[in-house]
Amino acid sequence: MATIRPSSDLRNKYNEISAFCNKYNEPVFITKNGTGDLVILSNAEYERLSGKYELHRLLDEALAAMKKGTGRSAEEVFAEIEREFGFDRV
């Protein structure tokens, strides 16, 4: 269930909101005059969601390249990585 708090709690109960976000990795929705205004997340949860978004963006980009025929095969990509980092093929 969503946690909804008034904007005054940011000033008066910041530590409580911070502890909740960090402990449960859940957002807190902040209202201003009874209307949704902000969403507060822990830094760790924000980084996790940002990473997930970036992964999806890169996968979409790769799929679009494959459909256009401009992508490279997985074998080509892994061979390049092996050359770049000096890995021996197994």
Secondary structure, DSSP 4 states (H G I P E B T S, - for coil): --EEEETHHHHHSHHHHHHHHHHH---EEEEETTEEEEEE--HHHHHHHHHHHHHHHHHHHHHHHHHHT----HHHHHHHHHHHHTPPP-
